[in-house]
């Protein structure tokens, strides 16, 4: 099971804005799916799946996503309108 706070205690963990609108019984059980590591430029890293264990980097900076995909072509990139999601193990 992936636990973002235990990956590295130096990372600041925030919660997705939709967390505040969830019912209390959902919050407790699913908290890890709302956790994010904020990055520069409005990007964030979060859990994508547990089996296989994968994280995702969502970024509004297409230029940065292109640079990452050129340097690491083995990563899967989903190109959206004005943003990108990069999936990595």
Secondary structure, 3 states (H helix, E strand, C coil): CCCHHHHCCCCCEEECHHHHHCCHHHHHHHHHHCEEEECHHHCEEEEEEECCEEEEEEECCHHHHHHHHHHCCCCEEEEECCEEEEEEC
